[in-house]
Amino acid sequence: VSRAASTIIGGLTQKMNRKQAAEFSFFLAVPTMFAATVKDLYDNQHLLHADNITTLIIGCAIAFIVALLAIKTFIGFLTNHGFVVFGYYRIALGAIILLLLEFGNGIQIL
C-alpha cells in the first residue's frame, strides 16, 4: 500500500469525501518531500556551483507547475470516477510483478 493510498483511505474513514481525502493526502506529502529535498541538497552540496543554480531553480519551478497540474487532474478524476480504476491497476501491477518474479529468468525488479 502506498503512502498516498493509506492517507486517502485514512481520510475516507474519517468521513471525508474523495476530493477532501486526496487533497489531505497531497498536503501530508509536502513536509516529507520538502525534508527529502533539503537532505538531498545537503548530501550533494559539493555538486552545487554558481553556474548551475539557475538551471536548478528553473527545473524546480517547472516541476512545481507540472506537479500542480498533475494534482489538479488527479483530484478531478477522483471526484468524477472514484478509486476503482486505481484498484484494478494495483491488482494488475501486483500480478505482473509476481509473474516476473516467478518466471522472469533473472529479470530484476528494483
mmCIF file of the C-alpha atoms, coordinates in Angstrom:
data_MODEL
# 
_entry.id   MODEL 
# 
loop_
_atom_site.group_PDB 
_atom_site.id 
_atom_site.type_symbol 
_atom_site.label_atom_id 
_atom_site.label_alt_id 
_atom_site.label_comp_id 
_atom_site.label_asym_id 
_atom_site.label_entity_id 
_atom_site.label_seq_id 
_atom_site.pdbx_PDB_ins_code 
_atom_site.Cartn_x 
_atom_site.Cartn_y 
_atom_site.Cartn_z 
_atom_site.occupancy 
_atom_site.B_iso_or_equiv 
_atom_site.pdbx_formal_charge 
_atom_site.auth_seq_id 
_atom_site.auth_comp_id 
_atom_site.auth_asym_id 
_atom_site.auth_atom_id 
_atom_site.pdbx_PDB_model_num 
ATOM 1   C CA . VAL A 1 1   ? 0.000   0.000   0.000   1.00 0.00 ? 1   VAL A CA 1 
ATOM 2   C CA . SER A 1 2   ? 1.416   3.362   -0.966  1.00 0.00 ? 2   SER A CA 1 
ATOM 3   C CA . ARG A 1 3   ? 1.639   6.394   1.290   1.00 0.00 ? 3   ARG A CA 1 
ATOM 4   C CA . ALA A 1 4   ? -0.981  8.136   -0.804  1.00 0.00 ? 4   ALA A CA 1 
ATOM 5   C CA . ALA A 1 5   ? -3.381  5.207   -0.637  1.00 0.00 ? 5   ALA A CA 1 
ATOM 6   C CA . SER A 1 6   ? -3.011  4.849   3.119   1.00 0.00 ? 6   SER A CA 1 
ATOM 7   C CA . THR A 1 7   ? -3.602  8.557   3.779   1.00 0.00 ? 7   THR A CA 1 
ATOM 8   C CA . ILE A 1 8   ? -6.554  8.687   1.364   1.00 0.00 ? 8   ILE A CA 1 
ATOM 9   C CA . ILE A 1 9   ? -8.115  5.617   2.979   1.00 0.00 ? 9   ILE A CA 1 
ATOM 10  C CA . GLY A 1 10  ? -7.485  7.182   6.382   1.00 0.00 ? 10  GLY A CA 1 
ATOM 11  C CA . GLY A 1 11  ? -9.248  10.340  5.254   1.00 0.00 ? 11  GLY A CA 1 
ATOM 12  C CA . LEU A 1 12  ? -12.198 8.359   3.912   1.00 0.00 ? 12  LEU A CA 1 
ATOM 13  C CA . THR A 1 13  ? -12.544 6.534   7.248   1.00 0.00 ? 13  THR A CA 1 
ATOM 14  C CA . GLN A 1 14  ? -12.835 9.958   8.885   1.00 0.00 ? 14  GLN A CA 1 
ATOM 15  C CA . LYS A 1 15  ? -15.864 10.815  6.753   1.00 0.00 ? 15  LYS A CA 1 
ATOM 16  C CA . MET A 1 16  ? -14.024 12.961  4.190   1.00 0.00 ? 16  MET A CA 1 
ATOM 17  C CA . ASN A 1 17  ? -15.266 12.854  0.611   1.00 0.00 ? 17  ASN A CA 1 
ATOM 18  C CA . ARG A 1 18  ? -12.907 11.608  -2.140  1.00 0.00 ? 18  ARG A CA 1 
ATOM 19  C CA . LYS A 1 19  ? -11.749 15.111  -3.073  1.00 0.00 ? 19  LYS A CA 1 
ATOM 20  C CA . GLN A 1 20  ? -11.009 16.099  0.528   1.00 0.00 ? 20  GLN A CA 1 
ATOM 21  C CA . ALA A 1 21  ? -9.174  12.817  1.186   1.00 0.00 ? 21  ALA A CA 1 
ATOM 22  C CA . ALA A 1 22  ? -6.980  13.241  -1.913  1.00 0.00 ? 22  ALA A CA 1 
ATOM 23  C CA . GLU A 1 23  ? -6.194  16.870  -1.027  1.00 0.00 ? 23  GLU A CA 1 
ATOM 24  C CA . PHE A 1 24  ? -5.396  15.768  2.543   1.00 0.00 ? 24  PHE A CA 1 
ATOM 25  C CA . SER A 1 25  ? -3.002  13.153  1.166   1.00 0.00 ? 25  SER A CA 1 
ATOM 26  C CA . PHE A 1 26  ? -1.175  15.674  -1.008  1.00 0.00 ? 26  PHE A CA 1 
ATOM 27  C CA . PHE A 1 27  ? -0.913  18.181  1.846   1.00 0.00 ? 27  PHE A CA 1 
ATOM 28  C CA . LEU A 1 28  ? 0.615   15.474  4.051   1.00 0.00 ? 28  LEU A CA 1 
ATOM 29  C CA . ALA A 1 29  ? 3.208   14.754  1.361   1.00 0.00 ? 29  ALA A CA 1 
ATOM 30  C CA . VAL A 1 30  ? 4.542   18.322  1.299   1.00 0.00 ? 30  VAL A CA 1 
ATOM 31  C CA . PRO A 1 31  ? 6.633   18.226  4.527   1.00 0.00 ? 31  PRO A CA 1 
ATOM 32  C CA . THR A 1 32  ? 8.069   14.820  3.616   1.00 0.00 ? 32  THR A CA 1 
ATOM 33  C CA . MET A 1 33  ? 9.050   15.909  0.114   1.00 0.00 ? 33  MET A CA 1 
ATOM 34  C CA . PHE A 1 34  ? 10.464  19.179  1.446   1.00 0.00 ? 34  PHE A CA 1 
ATOM 35  C CA . ALA A 1 35  ? 12.605  17.341  4.014   1.00 0.00 ? 35  ALA A CA 1 
ATOM 36  C CA . ALA A 1 36  ? 13.808  14.854  1.381   1.00 0.00 ? 36  ALA A CA 1 
ATOM 37  C CA . THR A 1 37  ? 14.764  17.732  -0.926  1.00 0.00 ? 37  THR A CA 1 
ATOM 38  C CA . VAL A 1 38  ? 16.681  19.540  1.821   1.00 0.00 ? 38  VAL A CA 1 
ATOM 39  C CA . LYS A 1 39  ? 18.512  16.325  2.745   1.00 0.00 ? 39  LYS A CA 1 
ATOM 40  C CA . ASP A 1 40  ? 19.368  15.619  -0.899  1.00 0.00 ? 40  ASP A CA 1 
ATOM 41  C CA . LEU A 1 41  ? 20.680  19.155  -1.378  1.00 0.00 ? 41  LEU A CA 1 
ATOM 42  C CA . TYR A 1 42  ? 22.732  18.833  1.795   1.00 0.00 ? 42  TYR A CA 1 
ATOM 43  C CA . ASP A 1 43  ? 24.142  15.441  0.778   1.00 0.00 ? 43  ASP A CA 1 
ATOM 44  C CA . ASN A 1 44  ? 25.035  16.735  -2.696  1.00 0.00 ? 44  ASN A CA 1 
ATOM 45  C CA . GLN A 1 45  ? 26.102  20.281  -1.865  1.00 0.00 ? 45  GLN A CA 1 
ATOM 46  C CA . HIS A 1 46  ? 29.514  19.591  -3.376  1.00 0.00 ? 46  HIS A CA 1 
ATOM 47  C CA . LEU A 1 47  ? 27.774  19.337  -6.777  1.00 0.00 ? 47  LEU A CA 1 
ATOM 48  C CA . LEU A 1 48  ? 26.147  22.766  -6.489  1.00 0.00 ? 48  LEU A CA 1 
ATOM 49  C CA . HIS A 1 49  ? 28.021  25.553  -8.213  1.00 0.00 ? 49  HIS A CA 1 
ATOM 50  C CA . ALA A 1 50  ? 27.056  29.113  -9.069  1.00 0.00 ? 50  ALA A CA 1 
ATOM 51  C CA . ASP A 1 51  ? 26.818  28.276  -12.763 1.00 0.00 ? 51  ASP A CA 1 
ATOM 52  C CA . ASN A 1 52  ? 24.128  25.586  -12.255 1.00 0.00 ? 52  ASN A CA 1 
ATOM 53  C CA . ILE A 1 53  ? 21.945  27.289  -9.628  1.00 0.00 ? 53  ILE A CA 1 
ATOM 54  C CA . THR A 1 54  ? 19.855  28.981  -12.343 1.00 0.00 ? 54  THR A CA 1 
ATOM 55  C CA . THR A 1 55  ? 19.204  25.618  -14.009 1.00 0.00 ? 55  THR A CA 1 
ATOM 56  C CA . LEU A 1 56  ? 18.221  24.128  -10.641 1.00 0.00 ? 56  LEU A CA 1 
ATOM 57  C CA . ILE A 1 57  ? 15.786  26.961  -9.913  1.00 0.00 ? 57  ILE A CA 1 
ATOM 58  C CA . ILE A 1 58  ? 14.186  26.738  -13.376 1.00 0.00 ? 58  ILE A CA 1 
ATOM 59  C CA . GLY A 1 59  ? 13.898  22.954  -13.028 1.00 0.00 ? 59  GLY A CA 1 
ATOM 60  C CA . CYS A 1 60  ? 12.250  23.279  -9.616  1.00 0.00 ? 60  CYS A CA 1 
ATOM 61  C CA . ALA A 1 61  ? 9.782   25.891  -10.905 1.00 0.00 ? 61  ALA A CA 1 
ATOM 62  C CA . ILE A 1 62  ? 8.806   23.741  -13.901 1.00 0.00 ? 62  ILE A CA 1 
ATOM 63  C CA . ALA A 1 63  ? 8.484   20.631  -11.706 1.00 0.00 ? 63  ALA A CA 1 
ATOM 64  C CA . PHE A 1 64  ? 6.263   22.582  -9.300  1.00 0.00 ? 64  PHE A CA 1 
ATOM 65  C CA . ILE A 1 65  ? 3.956   23.749  -12.112 1.00 0.00 ? 65  ILE A CA 1 
ATOM 66  C CA . VAL A 1 66  ? 3.729   20.258  -13.625 1.00 0.00 ? 66  VAL A CA 1 
ATOM 67  C CA . ALA A 1 67  ? 3.032   18.768  -10.168 1.00 0.00 ? 67  ALA A CA 1 
ATOM 68  C CA . LEU A 1 68  ? 0.197   21.268  -9.599  1.00 0.00 ? 68  LEU A CA 1 
ATOM 69  C CA . LEU A 1 69  ? -1.341  20.345  -12.953 1.00 0.00 ? 69  LEU A CA 1 
ATOM 70  C CA . ALA A 1 70  ? -0.997  16.624  -12.195 1.00 0.00 ? 70  ALA A CA 1 
ATOM 71  C CA . ILE A 1 71  ? -2.587  17.025  -8.757  1.00 0.00 ? 71  ILE A CA 1 
ATOM 72  C CA . LYS A 1 72  ? -5.451  19.090  -10.172 1.00 0.00 ? 72  LYS A CA 1 
ATOM 73  C CA . THR A 1 73  ? -6.055  16.486  -12.893 1.00 0.00 ? 73  THR A CA 1 
ATOM 74  C CA . PHE A 1 74  ? -5.842  13.594  -10.418 1.00 0.00 ? 74  PHE A CA 1 
ATOM 75  C CA . ILE A 1 75  ? -8.255  15.187  -7.938  1.00 0.00 ? 75  ILE A CA 1 
ATOM 76  C CA . GLY A 1 76  ? -10.673 16.000  -10.775 1.00 0.00 ? 76  GLY A CA 1 
ATOM 77  C CA . PHE A 1 77  ? -10.507 12.380  -11.954 1.00 0.00 ? 77  PHE A CA 1 
ATOM 78  C CA . LEU A 1 78  ? -11.095 11.046  -8.424  1.00 0.00 ? 78  LEU A CA 1 
ATOM 79  C CA . THR A 1 79  ? -14.011 13.386  -7.881  1.00 0.00 ? 79  THR A CA 1 
ATOM 80  C CA . ASN A 1 80  ? -15.728 12.120  -11.034 1.00 0.00 ? 80  ASN A CA 1 
ATOM 81  C CA . HIS A 1 81  ? -14.646 8.464   -11.193 1.00 0.00 ? 81  HIS A CA 1 
ATOM 82  C CA . GLY A 1 82  ? -13.522 7.256   -7.760  1.00 0.00 ? 82  GLY A CA 1 
ATOM 83  C CA . PHE A 1 83  ? -10.811 4.724   -6.952  1.00 0.00 ? 83  PHE A CA 1 
ATOM 84  C CA . VAL A 1 84  ? -11.959 1.654   -8.898  1.00 0.00 ? 84  VAL A CA 1 
ATOM 85  C CA . VAL A 1 85  ? -9.514  2.194   -11.771 1.00 0.00 ? 85  VAL A CA 1 
ATOM 86  C CA . PHE A 1 86  ? -6.613  2.515   -9.326  1.00 0.00 ? 86  PHE A CA 1 
ATOM 87  C CA . GLY A 1 87  ? -7.673  -0.674  -7.537  1.00 0.00 ? 87  GLY A CA 1 
ATOM 88  C CA . TYR A 1 88  ? -7.601  -2.622  -10.798 1.00 0.00 ? 88  TYR A CA 1 
ATOM 89  C CA . TYR A 1 89  ? -4.286  -1.023  -11.707 1.00 0.00 ? 89  TYR A CA 1 
ATOM 90  C CA . ARG A 1 90  ? -2.719  -2.092  -8.385  1.00 0.00 ? 90  ARG A CA 1 
ATOM 91  C CA . ILE A 1 91  ? -4.033  -5.644  -8.738  1.00 0.00 ? 91  ILE A CA 1 
ATOM 92  C CA . ALA A 1 92  ? -2.767  -5.929  -12.339 1.00 0.00 ? 92  ALA A CA 1 
ATOM 93  C CA . LEU A 1 93  ? 0.631   -4.450  -11.469 1.00 0.00 ? 93  LEU A CA 1 
ATOM 94  C CA . GLY A 1 94  ? 0.976   -6.770  -8.475  1.00 0.00 ? 94  GLY A CA 1 
ATOM 95  C CA . ALA A 1 95  ? 0.124   -9.796  -10.630 1.00 0.00 ? 95  ALA A CA 1 
ATOM 96  C CA . ILE A 1 96  ? 2.678   -8.758  -13.268 1.00 0.00 ? 96  ILE A CA 1 
ATOM 97  C CA . ILE A 1 97  ? 5.375   -8.304  -10.636 1.00 0.00 ? 97  ILE A CA 1 
ATOM 98  C CA . LEU A 1 98  ? 4.607   -11.709 -9.102  1.00 0.00 ? 98  LEU A CA 1 
ATOM 99  C CA . LEU A 1 99  ? 4.735   -13.338 -12.554 1.00 0.00 ? 99  LEU A CA 1 
ATOM 100 C CA . LEU A 1 100 ? 8.038   -11.651 -13.359 1.00 0.00 ? 100 LEU A CA 1 
ATOM 101 C CA . LEU A 1 101 ? 9.481   -12.758 -10.045 1.00 0.00 ? 101 LEU A CA 1 
ATOM 102 C CA . GLU A 1 102 ? 8.356   -16.335 -10.650 1.00 0.00 ? 102 GLU A CA 1 
ATOM 103 C CA . PHE A 1 103 ? 9.096   -16.681 -14.361 1.00 0.00 ? 103 PHE A CA 1 
ATOM 104 C CA . GLY A 1 104 ? 11.373  -13.751 -15.105 1.00 0.00 ? 104 GLY A CA 1 
ATOM 105 C CA . ASN A 1 105 ? 14.529  -15.833 -15.580 1.00 0.00 ? 105 ASN A CA 1 
ATOM 106 C CA . GLY A 1 106 ? 16.861  -13.358 -13.961 1.00 0.00 ? 106 GLY A CA 1 
ATOM 107 C CA . ILE A 1 107 ? 14.880  -10.163 -14.535 1.00 0.00 ? 107 ILE A CA 1 
ATOM 108 C CA . GLN A 1 108 ? 15.462  -7.945  -11.538 1.00 0.00 ? 108 GLN A CA 1 
ATOM 109 C CA . ILE A 1 109 ? 12.802  -5.591  -10.287 1.00 0.00 ? 109 ILE A CA 1 
ATOM 110 C CA . LEU A 1 110 ? 14.073  -2.567  -8.417  1.00 0.00 ? 110 LEU A CA 1 
# 
